[in-house]
Amino acid sequence: MAHFGKIMAYVLLTAFPVVLGASCFLLRKETHLVVGLSVAALMVQLALVLFMPVDRPVRLLGLTLNLDPLGRLFLAGFPAVTALMVLTTQRLPHGEHFVSIALVIIGVASAIVLLLQEPFVVALLLVSAGLLSILAIVDLPTGAPTLIAPRLIASALKYLVLMAFAGALAYMGFVLINVYRPGVFLDQIAPRIVLALMVVAFGVRIGLVPFHSWLPDLVEDASPLASALIIVVLNTTGLLFLISVFQFFPALVSENERGLQLLTWLGALAALAGSCLALVQDCPRRIIGYLVVYNAGMILFGLATTTSIGLAGAVFEALNQMLAVPLLMVSLAFLEQPNGHSLKTERRDVLWRWPLAGSGLLGSGAALVGLPPSSGFASKMLLYEVAARRGAFLLILLISSSVLAMLALARIARDWLISAPGDQPGSATPLLLGATELDLPSRRSLTPEPLIAAFVVLTFLGGILAIGLYPQPLLATIADVIRGLTFVRGEG
């Protein structure tokens, strides 16, 4: 009976959000009902994850399902962050099917995390998640007067092709792992090839330079909420995927010392390239996209060190991204509402007109680039520490990339957020002789920011500041998780 209960708990963890997603699809015209139902479902999903025991594997239909501590850490974050994004759909433009697609993606991500011991199934699920993401990218709001823009279709197709390519590479890597036998012909070549295939698949999925082109295009053309969902949920599963590969196939680490050293340099260079590309962009959306690319390079660097400090920095950085990116996209969406101005215009005083959304944009950007006292500062310090132990030049690369990323964020602030107010409503203009009030220009009244914006922005900002000011509990949790990973090496 206890074994049956564990099986049902795992099935419920994956099937529950999918079933609720189907229900939300049927009720999609009732916006308030769908939002309330989906938020309640995500809170139930969070409770299931928190109260489910870890490391209790079960067999179902010939597959092994297990929730490890690292998986629970991220599976708890997915529904919490998604619930906050869903709340904003009451006031933000969003796709007609966004809520139902988000719930289904949460279910698929849960299945990926639970089935990490089944690599072939995980490779197929990753491709399936990419297909679901296309639905979120091209989804239009209810009653939209226009068809899907050609640029958006191009971005969606690019993402689809690259995700299918990443899935094929991962599948090929798993095939080579299965046929690899130490001590036989080409036994030293197989681990190197497998590591290369897995890293490229991982790099394509998280938008790592030089496989990054889909990410800035997606952020520029797609809905901010859809972009945040893909980056937070699906990119993070890519990190869990690569960690599980190292965990279950430790030969990829033990027999690839030079390859991993090369990856640390490639991660640092990828972060530097992402920050450089962010600095030279003219569109704020593309700057944000390249800041995420920079962050992907930092994550690869920490993971490639395979040390406890470096891996803690990579996991911490991924958790920081789970808070920063949704706040960044939600703030951007509020700033681009129809009653305001698009950031593509010459508007330079957005922070003074919409202070909550502007503060959210600045605070989330600070977390992404690692400014104190945000959560990103704590994670970046771990990565700087492991870089310092490996050489001054590597440390210089990481610090330079962070400085350039900060300059890119400062450019957003200078050009679109914190310049002097322009046409704020002023004192009444006196009537000239012979003129009437109808001859005066109309006074522009700004629509106040919605209450839901204040709640969501302040919740995210509170989490970012709380973790940044007091990171010890989260660091202790991450350290406990890392102790259970067998491929982790010493501190050097």
PyMOL commands that set and color helices and strands:
alter all, ss='L'
color gray80, all
select helices_A, chain A and resi 2-26+31-51+69-88+98-114+119-138+150-179+189-206+214-221+224-248+251-254+257-279+284-305+308-335+350-353+355-369+375-390+392-417+437-439+451-469+472-483
alter helices_A, ss='H'
color red, helices_A
select strands_A, chain A and resi 58-60+63-65
alter strands_A, ss='S'
color yellow, strands_A
deselect
rebuild
show_as cartoon
